[in-house]
Amino acid sequence: MYLTVEETAEYLSVSVPYVENLILQGKIRALHDSDGAVLIYKDQFKTHFEQLEKYRKLVDEVLNEPIPEDLDVKDED
């Protein structure tokens, strides 16, 4: 499925100029149809969202890890 620049910006929750800048930098692949419209293949973002989900899980694990007791506190006289 192909998206327009505006639909892609909404899908990624970013601004339209940011998407246009990513296209110009070559970070997002885009096609130009015969009418001059820019089309972006939606599935190229699949791995991006998978990596975001893995990162969120990692952050949750780190934040939910219990804080170990400080051993020096028990040794005070």
C-alpha positions as CSV (number, residue, x, y, z in Angstrom):
1,M,0.0,0.0,0.0
2,Y,1.3,3.5,-0.9
3,L,0.8,6.6,1.1
4,T,1.0,10.3,0.2
5,V,3.4,12.6,2.1
6,E,0.6,13.9,4.3
7,E,-0.6,10.4,5.1
8,T,2.9,9.3,5.9
9,A,3.4,12.2,8.3
10,E,0.2,11.3,10.0
11,Y,1.1,7.6,10.1
12,L,4.5,8.4,11.7
13,S,3.2,11.2,13.9
14,V,5.6,13.8,12.5
15,S,5.2,16.9,10.4
16,V,4.9,17.1,6.6
17,P,8.1,19.1,6.2
18,Y,10.0,16.5,8.3
19,V,8.9,13.7,6.0
20,E,9.8,15.8,2.9
21,N,13.3,16.4,4.4
22,L,13.7,12.6,5.1
23,I,12.8,11.9,1.4
24,L,15.3,14.5,0.2
25,Q,18.0,12.9,2.5
26,G,17.2,9.5,1.1
27,K,16.1,8.1,4.4
28,I,12.6,7.4,3.1
29,R,12.2,5.8,-0.3
30,A,9.6,7.5,-2.5
31,L,8.1,7.1,-5.9
32,H,6.8,9.8,-8.2
33,D,3.8,8.8,-10.3
34,S,2.9,10.3,-13.8
35,D,0.9,13.1,-12.2
36,G,3.9,14.2,-10.1
37,A,2.5,13.0,-6.8
38,V,5.0,11.5,-4.3
39,L,4.0,8.0,-3.1
40,I,5.7,6.2,-0.2
41,Y,5.5,2.5,0.4
42,K,4.0,1.9,3.8
43,D,5.7,-1.4,4.6
44,Q,9.2,0.2,4.7
45,F,8.3,1.4,8.2
46,K,7.5,-2.1,9.5
47,T,11.0,-2.7,10.9
48,H,11.0,0.8,12.4
49,F,7.9,0.1,14.4
50,E,9.2,-3.3,15.5
51,Q,12.4,-1.7,16.8
52,L,10.4,0.9,18.6
53,E,8.4,-1.9,20.3
54,K,11.6,-3.7,21.4
55,Y,13.0,-0.5,22.7
56,R,9.8,0.2,24.7
57,K,10.0,-3.3,26.3
58,L,13.6,-2.7,27.2
59,V,12.9,0.6,28.8
60,D,10.0,-1.0,30.7
61,E,12.3,-3.8,32.0
62,V,14.9,-1.3,33.2
63,L,12.3,0.9,34.9
64,N,10.6,-2.0,36.6
65,E,13.8,-3.5,37.9
66,P,13.9,-3.4,41.7
67,I,16.6,-1.2,43.3
68,P,19.0,-3.4,45.3
69,E,19.6,-2.6,48.9
70,D,22.7,-0.6,49.6
71,L,25.1,-2.8,51.6
72,D,27.0,0.1,53.1
73,V,23.9,1.3,55.1
74,K,23.9,-1.8,57.3
75,D,27.6,-1.4,58.2
76,E,27.3,2.0,60.0
77,D,28.2,2.1,63.6
